[in-house]
Amino acid sequence: MLRRARLLPNEGVLVHYGLGDGLEDEAGAEAIEAALRAGARVVVAARLDAQATHVQSTHRVHGVVSLETLDRAGGFRWPEAMPDYDTDRAGYREYQDLTLKPFGQAVGRLLATADNPRGNPDVVVERAGRDTLGVSTFLARPFTGRVVYVEVTRDRRFSFYAPNVWMHEKRILFPTFSILGSHLSNA
């Protein structure tokens, strides 16, 4: 899937790791190693501090963001899914303030470069076991960002803010289909 996303050396990659409470995540570890072999700068988002420590000790990643650590710092919340922008405007604003901004800043600090000062990932490796597509499409680099699923997503439901994808020409690549942003000049 990273080949299909046309991952280039030195691009920033965010890998979601740790679907359960265990330290091992075979699909996540494979995605990390594939991105490292391609010469990418890899940052990992782990659910738990123990998973973050495990990733840092077993892979040569650029950095790890632990959701558990962000939660302990306060002002952060990781919901099960993105609130519906059209029916829950207050919930969506809270999602922006308590999820997107703190998580985006944590990832951005690790992936920032001179040509990408906000540190938006060029590629985000998503996971079928969680609905984090809204976060990933928000973070992916505008106009060139790709979100990639490395697992089968059949019978799964994912939420994202569609204008963020089409207006910024981002691409979401699933194993059997794709969602491609086209700009369309305006909403």
Backbone torsions as a table, in degrees:
resi	resn	phi	psi	omega
1	MET	NA	-33.7	177.5
2	LEU	-67.0	-32.8	175.5
3	ARG	-66.3	-41.8	178.1
4	ARG	-63.2	-32.1	177.8
5	ALA	-79.2	-4.7	-179.9
6	ARG	57.2	49.3	177.2
7	LEU	-63.4	130.0	-179.2
8	LEU	-108.0	155.2	176.2
9	PRO	-57.2	143.2	177.8
10	ASN	71.9	4.6	173.6
11	GLU	-75.0	153.8	178.0
12	GLY	-86.5	130.3	-179.2
13	VAL	-124.5	132.0	173.2
14	LEU	-108.5	125.0	178.7
15	VAL	-114.2	124.4	172.5
16	HIS	-78.6	127.6	-173.2
17	TYR	-129.6	145.2	171.0
18	GLY	83.1	80.8	179.0
19	LEU	-78.3	-31.8	179.9
20	GLY	-108.9	-157.7	-179.5
21	ASP	-94.0	-6.1	-179.1
22	GLY	-79.2	165.1	179.9
23	LEU	-77.3	-34.4	-175.5
24	GLU	-83.8	139.9	175.2
25	ASP	-146.1	95.5	-172.9
26	GLU	-59.9	-48.6	-179.2
27	ALA	-64.9	-40.1	177.9
28	GLY	-64.1	-43.9	179.2
29	ALA	-63.8	-40.8	177.6
30	GLU	-63.2	-40.3	178.8
31	ALA	-65.5	-41.2	178.1
32	ILE	-60.7	-50.3	-177.6
33	GLU	-64.9	-38.7	178.4
34	ALA	-63.4	-42.6	179.1
35	ALA	-67.0	-39.2	177.4
36	LEU	-64.3	-42.0	177.7
37	ARG	-62.0	-30.7	178.8
38	ALA	-78.9	-4.7	177.9
39	GLY	87.5	17.8	-179.0
40	ALA	-80.2	159.2	170.1
41	ARG	-91.7	112.6	-169.9
42	VAL	-105.8	129.5	171.8
43	VAL	-119.2	139.9	-176.6
44	VAL	-115.5	137.2	171.8
45	ALA	-103.8	109.5	179.9
46	ALA	-105.2	144.9	178.9
47	ARG	-68.4	-42.9	-172.0
48	LEU	-116.8	153.8	176.5
49	ASP	-59.3	-40.0	-179.8
50	ALA	-63.4	-38.3	176.7
51	GLN	-66.7	-40.3	178.5
52	ALA	-60.9	-44.7	178.5
53	THR	-63.1	-42.2	178.8
54	HIS	-61.5	-45.3	-179.9
55	VAL	-62.2	-44.8	-179.4
56	GLN	-63.8	-31.3	-178.5
57	SER	-84.7	-17.9	-176.4
58	THR	-112.1	-12.8	-178.0
59	HIS	-133.5	149.2	178.9
60	ARG	-89.2	62.7	-177.6
61	VAL	-85.1	159.4	179.8
62	HIS	-72.6	-26.3	179.6
63	GLY	174.9	166.3	179.5
64	VAL	-134.4	136.6	174.2
65	VAL	-110.8	122.6	177.9
66	SER	-99.6	124.0	177.6
67	LEU	-63.6	-33.1	178.5
68	GLU	-63.6	-41.5	178.4
69	THR	-66.7	-43.4	177.9
70	LEU	-60.8	-39.6	179.7
71	ASP	-64.4	-42.2	179.5
72	ARG	-63.9	-31.7	-178.9
73	ALA	-69.8	-18.9	179.0
74	GLY	88.8	157.9	-179.9
75	GLY	72.1	24.1	-178.5
76	PHE	-138.3	140.4	175.4
77	ARG	-145.6	135.0	179.8
78	TRP	-112.5	99.8	-176.7
79	PRO	-78.4	165.9	176.4
80	GLU	-66.4	-33.0	180.0
81	ALA	-155.0	163.2	177.8
82	MET	-70.6	133.6	175.5
83	PRO	-64.8	152.0	179.9
84	ASP	-73.8	118.2	-178.1
85	TYR	-58.5	-39.1	-175.3
86	ASP	-76.4	-29.4	-175.9
87	THR	-109.1	-13.3	-176.9
88	ASP	-140.5	69.5	-176.8
89	ARG	-61.3	-41.0	179.9
90	ALA	-65.8	-41.5	177.6
91	GLY	-63.8	-37.1	178.4
92	TYR	-68.3	-40.7	177.0
93	ARG	-61.6	-41.7	177.8
94	GLU	-63.8	-39.6	176.4
95	TYR	-60.1	-43.1	177.5
96	GLN	-61.9	-46.4	-175.2
97	ASP	-74.0	-38.5	-172.8
98	LEU	-101.3	-10.4	-180.0
99	THR	-121.7	-64.0	-172.8
100	LEU	-62.1	-48.9	-175.6
101	LYS	-66.0	-52.6	-178.7
102	PRO	-65.7	-38.8	179.2
103	PHE	-68.5	-43.5	178.7
104	GLY	-61.0	-39.3	178.0
105	GLN	-66.8	-40.7	179.6
106	ALA	-63.8	-44.3	178.6
107	VAL	-69.6	-42.2	-178.1
108	GLY	-60.5	-37.6	177.6
109	ARG	-60.5	-33.3	-177.0
110	LEU	-84.0	-27.9	-175.7
111	LEU	-106.0	-1.5	-176.6
112	ALA	-62.3	138.8	175.4
113	THR	-137.2	173.7	180.0
114	ALA	-60.0	-38.4	-179.6
115	ASP	-89.7	-2.4	179.9
116	ASN	-144.4	68.2	-173.2
117	PRO	-63.7	-22.0	177.3
118	ARG	-82.3	-14.9	178.2
119	GLY	73.1	30.7	176.5
120	ASN	-66.6	131.3	177.8
121	PRO	-65.6	140.6	174.3
122	ASP	-73.8	-36.6	179.5
123	VAL	-133.9	134.7	173.5
124	VAL	-116.5	124.6	176.7
125	VAL	-92.3	109.5	-178.3
126	GLU	-88.8	166.6	-179.1
127	ARG	-126.5	138.6	-177.9
128	ALA	-68.9	-23.1	-175.3
129	GLY	-81.5	-3.3	179.8
130	ARG	-135.5	154.0	174.8
131	ASP	-101.5	80.1	178.1
132	THR	-115.7	16.5	-177.8
133	LEU	-61.5	-36.1	178.0
134	GLY	-60.0	-42.6	177.6
135	VAL	-66.2	-46.6	-175.6
136	SER	-64.8	-41.1	179.8
137	THR	-70.9	-29.3	175.0
138	PHE	-66.9	-43.2	-175.3
139	LEU	-78.4	-31.7	-175.1
140	ALA	-55.5	142.5	-175.6
141	ARG	-58.5	130.1	179.5
142	PRO	-59.6	139.5	174.0
143	PHE	73.6	-18.5	177.6
144	THR	-132.4	-5.1	-174.3
145	GLY	-69.1	142.6	178.2
146	ARG	-128.3	136.7	173.2
147	VAL	-111.6	127.8	-172.4
148	VAL	-123.6	130.7	172.3
149	TYR	-98.4	128.8	-178.8
150	VAL	-102.1	0.7	-179.1
151	GLU	-125.5	161.1	176.9
152	VAL	-66.6	134.6	-176.2
153	THR	-113.3	13.8	-178.5
154	ARG	-54.5	138.7	177.9
155	ASP	63.0	21.2	177.6
156	ARG	-108.2	151.9	177.7
157	ARG	-119.9	130.2	-179.1
158	PHE	-126.7	146.0	-179.1
159	SER	-117.7	141.7	175.0
160	PHE	-157.2	162.0	179.5
161	TYR	-89.6	103.1	-171.7
162	ALA	-56.1	-42.8	179.5
163	PRO	-58.1	-30.0	177.3
164	ASN	-63.4	-31.4	179.1
165	VAL	-81.3	-51.1	-173.7
166	TRP	-74.7	-37.1	-178.2
167	MET	-70.6	-28.4	-178.3
168	HIS	-107.4	14.7	173.6
169	GLU	51.4	40.9	177.3
170	LYS	-83.9	161.1	179.8
171	ARG	-124.2	136.8	174.8
172	ILE	-114.7	117.4	-175.4
173	LEU	-110.0	114.9	175.1
174	PHE	-99.4	164.6	179.5
175	PRO	-57.8	-30.3	-175.4
176	THR	-120.5	-2.4	177.9
177	PHE	-160.0	174.7	-179.6
178	SER	-139.1	154.6	170.2
179	ILE	-117.7	120.2	-173.7
180	LEU	-116.8	125.8	174.6
181	GLY	-72.3	143.3	-173.6
182	SER	-126.1	1.4	-179.5
183	HIS	74.5	-58.3	176.9
184	LEU	60.1	13.1	178.6
185	SER	70.1	-44.4	176.6
186	ASN	-157.3	171.7	-176.6
187	ALA	-67.1	NA	NA
